Amino acid sequence: MRQKIKIPRIVRIEKISGHKIQCMFNNGESRVLDFAKIFKQWNVTENDFEYPLLDEKEFKRVRLRNYTLSWPNIEIKVQGENGEDLTLPYEIGADVLYELSDEIKEPSNYRYGRLIRSARLKAGLTQEQLAMRSGTTRFYISRIENDKTDLEMSTFRKIVEAGLGKKLKLTIE
C-alpha cells in the first residue's frame, strides 16, 4: 500500500502585522512566520531578492498563490525548460515556510477537549464510563480531553450524543 505524502500548503493568510504573517495550513494549524527573524537569520542584504521586503509597505503586498506566499511586486527572472526567459513573482515554498513557522495554539474556547471534559464531569461520568458509552477507549478520551489528538466530526458526534446523551449543535459565524 502506497503511503500518501502530506505536503504542507498554506490555505489562508489570516493576519499580517509588521513583518509577521499568520497563516492557516492544510492540516488546520494556524502558524505564524516572523520574517524579521527569518530575514535576519538569512542575513538578507541589498543584493538579495528579499531585500525590498524589509520595507513593510512592500512586504504587505504578499498574496496567496499556489498554496504558498507570493510577492508579485518582487520579480524573479528564471530560465524555463525550453530555454525561454520567465519572470515570476518571488515565492518561498510552503514546506520551507512550515518549518520556519511557529504553531499558534488555538484559544481555549476552540478546544473541544475542554468541552468534552466539562460535559463529562457535569454528567458525573468517568472517562471509562464515557468511553464505554461512546464505543471508544478511556485512553482515547483522555487524549481528546487533553487536546493531544485530532478528532473526526463523526467521533465527536458519537461522544457527545451517545456518550454524553446530549445533542451536538455547531454554528459558523
C-alpha positions as CSV (number, residue, x, y, z in Angstrom):
1,M,0.0,0.0,0.0
2,R,1.4,3.4,-1.0
3,Q,1.5,6.0,1.7
4,K,0.2,9.4,0.7
5,I,2.8,12.1,1.4
6,K,1.3,15.2,3.1
7,I,2.9,18.3,1.8
8,P,2.4,21.4,3.8
9,R,0.3,24.0,2.0
10,I,-1.0,27.4,3.0
11,V,-4.7,27.7,2.5
12,R,-5.3,31.1,4.0
13,I,-3.4,34.2,5.1
14,E,-5.2,35.1,8.4
15,K,-3.3,38.2,9.5
16,I,-0.4,40.4,8.6
17,S,1.2,42.6,11.3
18,G,4.5,44.3,10.7
19,H,6.8,41.5,9.3
20,K,4.7,38.7,10.8
21,I,2.2,36.7,8.8
22,Q,-0.3,34.3,10.4
23,C,-1.3,31.5,8.0
24,M,-3.6,28.5,8.1
25,F,-2.0,25.4,6.7
26,N,-3.8,22.5,5.1
27,N,-3.5,20.4,8.3
28,G,-5.7,23.0,10.1
29,E,-2.9,24.6,12.1
30,S,-2.6,28.3,12.4
31,R,1.1,29.2,12.3
32,V,3.0,32.5,12.4
33,L,6.0,33.4,10.4
34,D,8.2,36.1,11.8
35,F,10.0,37.4,8.8
36,A,12.1,40.0,10.7
37,K,13.7,37.0,12.5
38,I,13.8,34.9,9.2
39,F,15.5,37.7,7.2
40,K,18.0,38.3,10.0
41,Q,18.7,34.5,10.1
42,W,19.2,34.6,6.3
43,N,21.5,37.6,6.6
44,V,19.5,39.4,3.9
45,T,21.5,42.2,2.2
46,E,20.6,44.6,-0.6
47,N,22.0,42.1,-3.1
48,D,19.2,39.6,-2.1
49,F,15.8,39.1,-3.7
50,E,14.2,39.6,-0.3
51,Y,15.8,43.0,0.4
52,P,12.8,45.1,-0.8
53,L,10.6,43.1,1.6
54,L,12.4,44.7,4.5
55,D,10.1,47.7,3.7
56,E,6.8,46.9,5.4
57,K,4.8,48.5,2.6
58,E,6.4,46.1,0.1
59,F,6.2,43.2,2.5
60,K,2.4,43.7,3.0
61,R,1.8,43.1,-0.7
62,V,2.0,39.4,-0.1
63,R,-0.6,37.2,-1.8
64,L,-1.6,33.5,-1.6
65,R,-0.6,31.8,-4.8
66,N,-0.4,28.1,-5.5
67,Y,-0.8,27.4,-1.7
68,T,2.2,29.4,-0.7
69,L,3.2,33.1,-0.1
70,S,3.9,35.1,-3.1
71,W,5.1,38.7,-3.6
72,P,4.1,39.8,-7.1
73,N,5.9,43.1,-6.5
74,I,9.3,41.2,-6.4
75,E,10.1,39.8,-9.8
76,I,12.5,36.9,-10.3
77,K,13.9,36.1,-13.7
78,V,14.5,32.4,-14.4
79,Q,15.1,30.2,-17.4
80,G,12.2,27.9,-18.4
81,E,12.6,24.3,-19.6
82,N,12.8,25.4,-23.2
83,G,15.4,28.0,-22.5
84,E,12.9,30.9,-22.6
85,D,13.3,33.7,-20.0
86,L,10.5,33.8,-17.5
87,T,9.5,36.4,-15.0
88,L,7.9,35.1,-11.8
89,P,6.8,36.5,-8.5
90,Y,9.1,35.9,-5.5
91,E,7.8,32.9,-3.6
92,I,9.0,30.7,-0.8
93,G,7.9,27.1,-0.8
94,A,5.2,26.2,1.7
95,D,7.3,23.3,3.1
96,V,10.1,25.8,3.9
97,L,7.6,28.2,5.4
98,Y,6.1,25.5,7.5
99,E,9.5,24.7,9.0
100,L,10.2,28.4,9.7
101,S,6.9,29.0,11.4
102,D,5.7,28.6,14.9
103,E,2.4,27.0,15.8
104,I,-0.3,29.1,17.4
105,K,-2.2,27.3,20.0
106,E,-6.0,27.7,19.5
107,P,-7.8,29.8,22.1
108,S,-9.2,27.6,24.8
109,N,-12.8,28.2,23.6
110,Y,-11.9,26.4,20.3
111,R,-10.6,23.3,22.1
112,Y,-13.2,20.5,22.0
113,G,-11.3,18.5,24.7
114,R,-12.1,21.1,27.3
115,L,-15.8,21.0,26.2
116,I,-15.9,17.2,26.5
117,R,-14.2,17.1,29.9
118,S,-16.6,19.8,31.3
119,A,-19.7,18.0,30.0
120,R,-18.4,14.6,31.2
121,L,-17.8,16.0,34.7
122,K,-21.2,17.7,34.7
123,A,-22.8,14.4,33.8
124,G,-20.9,12.7,36.7
125,L,-19.2,10.2,34.3
126,T,-15.6,8.8,34.5
127,Q,-13.5,8.7,31.4
128,E,-14.0,4.9,31.4
129,Q,-17.8,5.3,31.5
130,L,-17.8,7.8,28.7
131,A,-15.6,5.6,26.6
132,M,-17.9,2.6,27.1
133,R,-21.0,4.6,26.2
134,S,-19.4,6.0,23.0
135,G,-17.6,2.9,21.9
136,T,-14.0,4.1,22.4
137,T,-11.3,3.7,25.0
138,R,-10.5,5.6,28.2
139,F,-7.0,6.3,26.8
140,Y,-8.6,7.9,23.7
141,I,-11.0,10.0,25.8
142,S,-8.0,11.1,27.9
143,R,-6.1,12.1,24.8
144,I,-9.1,14.1,23.5
145,E,-9.7,15.9,26.8
146,N,-6.0,16.9,26.9
147,D,-6.1,18.1,23.3
148,K,-3.4,15.5,22.3
149,T,-5.2,14.2,19.3
150,D,-7.4,15.3,16.4
151,L,-11.0,14.3,16.4
152,E,-13.2,13.5,13.4
153,M,-16.6,15.1,13.4
154,S,-18.3,11.6,13.4
155,T,-16.4,10.6,16.5
156,F,-17.1,14.0,18.2
157,R,-20.8,13.4,17.5
158,K,-20.7,9.9,18.9
159,I,-19.0,11.0,22.1
160,V,-21.5,13.9,22.6
161,E,-24.7,12.2,21.5
162,A,-24.1,8.5,22.5
163,G,-21.6,9.0,25.3
164,L,-23.0,12.2,27.0
165,G,-26.6,11.9,25.9
166,K,-26.5,15.4,24.5
167,K,-27.3,17.0,21.1
168,L,-24.4,18.3,19.1
169,K,-25.0,21.8,17.6
170,L,-22.4,23.6,15.6
171,T,-22.6,27.2,14.4
172,I,-20.4,29.1,11.9
173,E,-20.3,32.8,12.4
